[in-house]
Amino acid sequence: MTAREHAMRGATVEAAARRLLENTGLRWLAGNVRYRGGELDLVMFDPAAGSLVFVEVRYRRHAAFGGGAASVDAGKRRKLVVAAQLYLSAHPRHAQSPCRFDVVEASGEPPQLRWLRDAFRADDC
């Protein structure tokens, strides 16, 4: 798979993840938010919980090396927490909101999505 095809696949999977989350009631706030050292794939708001949701979207064509959630290791979690802190600093109206970190993993062809709510906590990092 070329770099271009990989990027297109990533965008397609992120769009599908966004639709999945919106269909469950979450509201989209931002996507592909980049900071030095980290990126937030999706930033959503959960009106039912009144919380901000930082979503990591992971795609694996094959599960031979573990699923997408397994690839969110301790180092990746730390980067996501730092990026979330920077997002909160840049958006003060959300600074006091409760937050959670979810993972949407996609695997196979065509990709099947699995949403892992509260996949990890900032305190764990």
C-alpha positions in Angstrom: 0.0 0.0 0.0 1.5 3.4 -1.0 1.6 6.3 1.4 -1.2 8.0 -0.5 -3.4 4.9 -0.3 -2.6 4.6 3.4 -3.6 8.2 4.0 -6.8 7.7 2.1 -7.6 4.6 4.0 -7.0 6.4 7.3 -9.3 9.3 6.3 -12.0 6.8 5.3 -11.8 4.9 8.5 -11.8 8.1 10.6 -14.9 9.3 8.7 -16.6 6.0 9.4 -15.6 6.2 13.1 -17.0 9.8 13.3 -20.3 8.6 11.8 -20.5 5.7 14.3 -19.9 8.0 17.2 -22.4 10.7 15.9 -25.0 8.0 15.4 -24.7 7.2 19.1 -25.3 10.8 20.1 -21.8 12.2 20.4 -21.1 15.6 18.7 -18.0 16.3 16.6 -15.9 19.2 17.7 -12.6 18.7 15.8 -10.6 16.2 13.8 -6.9 15.7 13.1 -5.8 18.3 15.7 -2.0 18.3 15.6 0.3 19.5 18.3 4.1 19.1 18.6 4.5 15.5 19.7 0.9 14.3 19.2 -2.3 14.3 17.3 -5.9 13.9 18.2 -7.9 12.0 15.6 -11.3 13.1 16.8 -12.5 15.4 19.5 -16.1 14.7 20.4 -18.6 15.9 23.0 -20.8 13.5 24.9 -23.9 15.5 25.8 -25.3 12.6 27.9 -22.3 12.6 30.2 -21.4 16.3 29.7 -17.8 15.2 28.8 -15.2 15.8 26.2 -14.1 12.6 24.4 -10.7 12.3 22.8 -10.8 9.4 20.3 -7.9 7.5 18.8 -8.8 5.7 15.6 -6.6 2.7 14.8 -6.8 0.6 11.6 -5.2 -2.8 11.1 -5.8 -4.7 7.9 -4.8 -8.0 9.7 -4.9 -8.8 13.4 -1.7 -10.8 13.2 0.2 -8.2 15.2 -2.7 -7.4 17.6 -5.8 -5.3 17.0 -5.8 -1.5 16.7 -6.5 -1.1 20.5 -3.4 -3.1 21.3 -1.3 -0.6 19.3 -2.2 2.2 21.7 0.7 1.4 24.0 1.9 3.5 27.0 3.9 5.8 24.9 1.0 6.5 22.6 -1.3 7.1 25.5 1.1 9.6 27.0 1.2 11.5 23.7 -2.6 11.5 23.5 -2.8 12.9 27.1 -0.4 15.6 26.3 -2.2 16.5 23.1 -5.5 16.6 25.1 -4.0 18.9 27.6 -2.8 21.2 24.9 -6.3 21.1 23.3 -7.9 22.0 26.6 -5.4 24.9 27.0 -6.3 26.2 23.6 -10.1 25.9 24.3 -10.7 27.3 27.7 -14.4 26.8 27.6 -13.8 23.1 27.8 -11.0 23.3 30.3 -13.2 22.2 33.3 -15.1 19.5 31.4 -14.7 15.9 32.4 -12.7 14.0 29.8 -12.3 10.5 28.6 -10.2 8.7 26.1 -11.9 6.2 23.7 -10.4 4.1 20.9 -12.2 3.0 17.7 -10.4 0.1 16.2 -11.0 -0.9 12.6 -9.9 -4.2 11.1 -10.4 -6.3 8.0 -11.6 -5.5 4.5 -14.0 -3.9 4.5 -13.1 -2.4 7.9 -15.3 -3.4 10.8 -15.4 -0.9 13.6 -15.3 -1.6 17.4 -15.7 1.3 19.8 -13.9 1.0 23.1 -15.3 3.6 25.5 -13.0 4.8 28.3 -10.2 2.7 26.8 -7.7 4.3 29.2 -7.5 7.1 31.7 -5.1 10.0 31.9 -4.2 8.9 35.4 -2.9 5.6 34.0 -0.2 7.4 31.9 
